Amino acid sequence: MGQIPNLTELNLSNTRLSSLPDSIGYLSNLKNLNVSNNKLLFLPDLSEFGNLVRLDLSNNHVKNLTSRISNLSNLQALEYLNVSANKLTNLPDTMLNMTNLESSNLSDNSLSPESQNLVNIINARIDYLPKMFTKAQREQHN
């Protein structure tokens, strides 16, 4: 994969993958990664994906985001995150650092109460953002 470093979109959904190669980390210009509907148990380190805007990991067997995504705060451009229908029990606190997140789907997991609280905080912030921008737009026009 290191031979296509300028790739911006990669769709590997419905391909029965059980793992992704570590070389996926060389795709630092990737903006959209869809690996939904596979058999993934874990992920390679995605901390170098600073340009990633959309990440769909839904319908896999991922149990833990913290072991391989060591620094979610590097995913500053991420606007859409779907990790629904996995086997997640915990979410990393660094998800709160994803300040550009506009949409997330974390449903159909077995999240701990602490992680469910994190989901509630993230969803409240996502719900608040459009209202905040609408208010700012109204104030600009007054």
C-alpha positions as a Markdown table, in Angstrom:
| # | Residue | x | y | z |
|---|---|---|---|---|
| 1 | Met | 0.0 | 0.0 | 0.0 |
| 2 | Gly | 3.0 | 2.3 | 0.4 |
| 3 | Gln | 3.0 | 2.6 | -3.4 |
| 4 | Ile | -0.2 | 4.6 | -3.5 |
| 5 | Pro | 0.4 | 7.3 | -0.8 |
| 6 | Asn | -1.9 | 9.9 | -2.5 |
| 7 | Leu | -5.0 | 7.6 | -2.2 |
| 8 | Thr | -7.8 | 9.6 | -0.5 |
| 9 | Glu | -10.6 | 7.0 | -0.5 |
| 10 | Leu | -10.5 | 3.3 | 0.3 |
| 11 | Asn | -13.5 | 1.0 | 0.4 |
| 12 | Leu | -12.8 | -2.5 | 1.7 |
| 13 | Ser | -16.3 | -3.2 | 2.9 |
| 14 | Asn | -17.9 | -6.7 | 2.5 |
| 15 | Thr | -14.5 | -8.3 | 1.7 |
| 16 | Arg | -14.4 | -10.8 | 4.6 |
| 17 | Leu | -11.2 | -9.3 | 6.0 |
| 18 | Ser | -10.1 | -10.5 | 9.4 |
| 19 | Ser | -7.2 | -7.9 | 9.6 |
| 20 | Leu | -5.8 | -4.9 | 7.8 |
| 21 | Pro | -2.1 | -4.8 | 7.0 |
| 22 | Asp | 0.1 | -2.4 | 9.0 |
| 23 | Ser | 1.1 | -0.9 | 5.7 |
| 24 | Ile | -2.3 | 0.9 | 5.6 |
| 25 | Gly | -0.6 | 3.4 | 7.9 |
| 26 | Tyr | 1.4 | 4.7 | 4.8 |
| 27 | Leu | -1.9 | 6.1 | 3.4 |
| 28 | Ser | -1.6 | 9.3 | 5.3 |
| 29 | Asn | -3.7 | 11.2 | 2.7 |
| 30 | Leu | -6.7 | 9.0 | 3.2 |
| 31 | Lys | -9.9 | 10.9 | 3.9 |
| 32 | Asn | -12.4 | 8.1 | 3.7 |
| 33 | Leu | -11.9 | 4.6 | 5.0 |
| 34 | Asn | -14.7 | 2.1 | 4.9 |
| 35 | Val | -14.0 | -1.4 | 6.3 |
| 36 | Ser | -17.5 | -2.2 | 7.3 |
| 37 | Asn | -19.1 | -5.6 | 7.2 |
| 38 | Asn | -15.9 | -7.6 | 7.6 |
| 39 | Lys | -14.5 | -9.8 | 10.4 |
| 40 | Leu | -12.0 | -7.4 | 11.8 |
| 41 | Leu | -10.9 | -8.2 | 15.4 |
| 42 | Phe | -8.5 | -5.3 | 15.7 |
| 43 | Leu | -7.2 | -2.4 | 13.8 |
| 44 | Pro | -3.7 | -1.2 | 12.7 |
| 45 | Asp | -2.5 | 2.0 | 14.2 |
| 46 | Leu | -4.5 | 4.9 | 12.6 |
| 47 | Ser | -2.8 | 7.7 | 14.5 |
| 48 | Glu | -1.1 | 8.9 | 11.3 |
| 49 | Phe | -4.4 | 9.5 | 9.6 |
| 50 | Gly | -4.6 | 13.2 | 10.4 |
| 51 | Asn | -6.6 | 13.8 | 7.2 |
| 52 | Leu | -9.2 | 11.2 | 7.8 |
| 53 | Val | -12.7 | 12.6 | 7.6 |
| 54 | Arg | -14.9 | 9.5 | 7.5 |
| 55 | Leu | -14.2 | 6.2 | 9.2 |
| 56 | Asp | -16.7 | 3.3 | 9.0 |
| 57 | Leu | -15.8 | 0.2 | 11.1 |
| 58 | Ser | -19.4 | -1.0 | 11.5 |
| 59 | Asn | -20.4 | -4.6 | 11.6 |
| 60 | Asn | -17.0 | -6.2 | 12.5 |
| 61 | His | -15.7 | -8.0 | 15.6 |
| 62 | Val | -13.6 | -5.2 | 17.1 |
| 63 | Lys | -13.4 | -5.4 | 20.9 |
| 64 | Asn | -11.1 | -2.5 | 21.7 |
| 65 | Leu | -10.2 | 0.8 | 20.1 |
| 66 | Thr | -7.6 | 1.7 | 22.6 |
| 67 | Ser | -5.1 | -1.0 | 22.0 |
| 68 | Arg | -4.3 | -0.2 | 18.3 |
| 69 | Ile | -5.6 | 3.4 | 17.9 |
| 70 | Ser | -3.1 | 4.8 | 20.3 |
| 71 | Asn | -3.8 | 8.4 | 19.7 |
| 72 | Leu | -7.3 | 9.2 | 18.5 |
| 73 | Ser | -6.6 | 12.9 | 19.2 |
| 74 | Asn | -4.6 | 12.8 | 15.9 |
| 75 | Leu | -7.8 | 12.2 | 14.1 |
| 76 | Gln | -8.6 | 15.9 | 14.3 |
| 77 | Ala | -10.3 | 16.1 | 10.9 |
| 78 | Leu | -12.7 | 13.2 | 11.6 |
| 79 | Glu | -16.3 | 14.2 | 11.0 |
| 80 | Tyr | -18.0 | 10.8 | 10.7 |
| 81 | Leu | -17.3 | 7.8 | 12.9 |
| 82 | Asn | -19.3 | 4.5 | 12.7 |
| 83 | Val | -18.2 | 1.7 | 15.0 |
| 84 | Ser | -21.7 | 0.2 | 15.4 |
| 85 | Ala | -22.3 | -3.5 | 15.7 |
| 86 | Asn | -18.9 | -4.5 | 17.0 |
| 87 | Lys | -18.0 | -6.0 | 20.4 |
| 88 | Leu | -16.7 | -2.8 | 22.1 |
| 89 | Thr | -17.0 | -2.6 | 25.8 |
| 90 | Asn | -14.8 | 0.5 | 26.4 |
| 91 | Leu | -14.1 | 3.7 | 24.5 |
| 92 | Pro | -10.9 | 5.8 | 24.9 |
| 93 | Asp | -11.3 | 9.2 | 26.6 |
| 94 | Thr | -9.3 | 10.6 | 23.7 |
| 95 | Met | -12.5 | 10.5 | 21.7 |
| 96 | Leu | -13.4 | 13.7 | 23.4 |
| 97 | Asn | -10.5 | 15.3 | 21.5 |
| 98 | Met | -12.2 | 14.7 | 18.1 |
| 99 | Thr | -13.7 | 18.2 | 18.0 |
| 100 | Asn | -14.8 | 18.1 | 14.4 |
| 101 | Leu | -16.9 | 15.0 | 14.8 |
| 102 | Glu | -20.4 | 15.8 | 13.4 |
| 103 | Ser | -21.9 | 12.3 | 13.3 |
| 104 | Ser | -21.1 | 9.1 | 15.3 |
| 105 | Asn | -22.8 | 5.7 | 15.5 |
| 106 | Leu | -21.6 | 3.7 | 18.5 |
| 107 | Ser | -24.8 | 1.6 | 18.8 |
| 108 | Asp | -25.1 | -2.2 | 19.1 |
| 109 | Asn | -22.0 | -2.6 | 21.3 |
| 110 | Ser | -21.7 | -3.8 | 24.9 |
| 111 | Leu | -20.4 | -0.5 | 26.3 |
| 112 | Ser | -19.6 | -0.1 | 30.0 |
| 113 | Pro | -21.5 | 2.6 | 32.0 |
| 114 | Glu | -18.4 | 4.8 | 31.8 |
| 115 | Ser | -18.2 | 4.5 | 28.0 |
| 116 | Gln | -21.9 | 5.0 | 27.7 |
| 117 | Asn | -21.4 | 8.3 | 29.5 |
| 118 | Leu | -18.7 | 9.2 | 27.0 |
| 119 | Val | -21.1 | 8.5 | 24.2 |
| 120 | Asn | -23.7 | 10.7 | 25.8 |
| 121 | Ile | -21.2 | 13.6 | 26.1 |
| 122 | Ile | -20.1 | 13.1 | 22.4 |
| 123 | Asn | -23.7 | 13.0 | 21.2 |
| 124 | Ala | -24.7 | 16.0 | 23.3 |
| 125 | Arg | -21.8 | 18.0 | 21.7 |
| 126 | Ile | -22.8 | 16.8 | 18.2 |
| 127 | Asp | -26.4 | 17.9 | 18.9 |
| 128 | Tyr | -25.3 | 21.2 | 20.2 |
| 129 | Leu | -23.0 | 22.2 | 17.3 |
| 130 | Pro | -25.7 | 22.8 | 14.7 |
| 131 | Lys | -27.6 | 25.0 | 17.2 |
| 132 | Met | -24.5 | 26.9 | 18.0 |
| 133 | Phe | -23.7 | 27.6 | 14.4 |
| 134 | Thr | -27.3 | 28.6 | 13.7 |
| 135 | Lys | -27.2 | 31.1 | 16.5 |
| 136 | Ala | -23.8 | 32.5 | 15.3 |
| 137 | Gln | -25.2 | 32.8 | 11.8 |
| 138 | Arg | -28.3 | 34.7 | 13.1 |
| 139 | Glu | -26.0 | 37.0 | 15.1 |
| 140 | Gln | -24.0 | 37.8 | 12.0 |
| 141 | His | -27.1 | 38.9 | 10.2 |
| 142 | Asn | -28.3 | 41.2 | 13.0 |
